[in-house]
Amino acid sequence: MSEIAISLNQLRGMIGIELRYNNKACQVVEVLEDGPSLVLQYFENDIQKNQHGNAHRRVPETFCISVLSADKKELSEVFLSLDLID
């Protein structure tokens, strides 16, 4: 089985799409070429700590998910688990 061919342009077309991940609403905000990976941002805010570990401000949590599996032969389970929000 060969590697999956998915273009960065296809992934960049996902920027702005609203999804559900871990039963929370989020949005695709960026595509990272290395991986490739999607950068997702939850809509709800989380408390961000400063360098001393003290609560500082409320910001949306941002995180990355890999689009392909480790062997790059199929889509990752995490990517496949994303649900589109109507």
KETISE-223469 format. One record per residue (C-alpha): residue number from 1; residue in three letters; x, y, z. Coordinates in Angstrom, 3 decimals. Example, Ala and Ser with C-alpha at 12.3 -4.5 7.8 and 13.67 -1.06 7.14 Angstrom:
! KETISE-223469
R   num   residu         xx         yy         zz
R     1      Ala     12.300     -4.500      7.800
R     2      Ser     13.670     -1.060      7.140
! end
This chain:
! KETISE-223469
R   num   residu         xx         yy         zz
R     1      Met      0.000      0.000      0.000
R     2      Ser      1.404      3.424     -0.940
R     3      Glu      1.224      6.740      0.896
R     4      Ile     -2.012      8.718      0.764
R     5      Ala     -1.808     11.773     -1.463
R     6      Ile     -3.602     14.690      0.149
R     7      Ser     -2.648     18.182     -0.921
R     8      Leu     -2.055     21.151      1.325
R     9      Asn     -4.544     23.095     -0.811
R    10      Gln     -7.225     20.526      0.021
R    11      Leu     -6.436     20.868      3.713
R    12      Arg     -6.252     24.669      3.561
R    13      Gly     -9.767     24.580      2.132
R    14      Met    -10.819     23.306      5.568
R    15      Ile     -9.745     26.521      7.328
R    16      Gly    -12.823     28.086      8.903
R    17      Ile    -14.830     24.856      8.976
R    18      Glu    -16.596     24.209     12.267
R    19      Leu    -16.148     20.721     13.707
R    20      Arg    -16.920     18.701     16.783
R    21      Tyr    -13.973     16.989     18.488
R    22      Asn    -14.186     15.279     21.888
R    23      Asn    -17.818     16.444     22.031
R    24      Lys    -16.723     20.092     21.910
R    25      Ala    -17.266     22.600     19.106
R    26      Cys    -14.094     23.848     17.443
R    27      Gln    -12.869     25.425     14.221
R    28      Val     -9.942     24.714     11.875
R    29      Val     -7.699     27.791     12.151
R    30      Glu     -4.499     26.697     10.366
R    31      Val     -2.783     23.893      8.448
R    32      Leu      0.776     22.859      9.267
R    33      Glu      2.764     21.399      6.364
R    34      Asp      4.823     19.111      8.576
R    35      Gly      2.738     16.028      9.126
R    36      Pro      0.452     17.466      7.750
R    37      Ser     -1.590     18.606     10.741
R    38      Leu     -4.674     20.685     11.361
R    39      Val     -4.679     23.350     14.057
R    40      Leu     -8.031     23.390     15.832
R    41      Gln     -9.363     25.928     18.300
R    42      Tyr    -12.220     25.309     20.721
R    43      Phe    -14.931     27.969     20.807
R    44      Glu    -15.112     28.015     24.595
R    45      Asn    -12.423     29.835     26.529
R    46      Asp     -9.983     28.241     28.932
R    47      Ile     -7.953     29.935     31.665
R    48      Gln     -4.380     30.557     30.523
R    49      Lys     -1.659     30.522     33.162
R    50      Asn      1.235     32.950     33.166
R    51      Gln      4.900     31.921     33.498
R    52      His      4.457     31.539     37.272
R    53      Gly      1.457     29.229     36.973
R    54      Asn     -1.084     31.831     38.095
R    55      Ala     -4.403     32.247     36.295
R    56      His     -3.933     35.116     33.895
R    57      Arg     -6.663     35.394     31.249
R    58      Arg     -9.319     33.457     29.378
R    59      Val     -8.350     32.295     25.880
R    60      Pro     -9.604     29.544     23.539
R    61      Glu     -7.595     26.319     23.690
R    62      Thr     -5.662     25.568     20.492
R    63      Phe     -4.229     22.160     19.568
R    64      Cys     -2.951     20.129     16.585
R    65      Ile     -4.151     16.858     15.162
R    66      Ser     -2.337     14.759     12.606
R    67      Val     -4.125     14.176      9.308
R    68      Leu     -2.271     10.965      8.409
R    69      Ser     -1.372      7.868     10.407
R    70      Ala      2.229      7.351     11.539
R    71      Asp      3.050      5.265      8.439
R    72      Lys      1.344      7.873      6.172
R    73      Lys     -0.634      5.105      4.444
R    74      Glu     -4.066      6.079      5.752
R    75      Leu     -5.940      8.913      7.416
R    76      Ser     -5.412      9.108     11.173
R    77      Glu     -8.131      7.867     13.516
R    78      Val     -8.300     11.311     15.139
R    79      Phe     -8.845     13.019     11.777
R    80      Leu    -11.544     10.500     10.883
R    81      Ser    -13.273     11.090     14.247
R    82      Leu    -13.944     14.777     13.476
R    83      Asp    -17.627     15.577     12.925
R    84      Leu    -18.797     18.497     10.807
R    85      Ile    -21.167     20.923     12.516
R    86      Asp    -24.179     21.836     10.376
! end
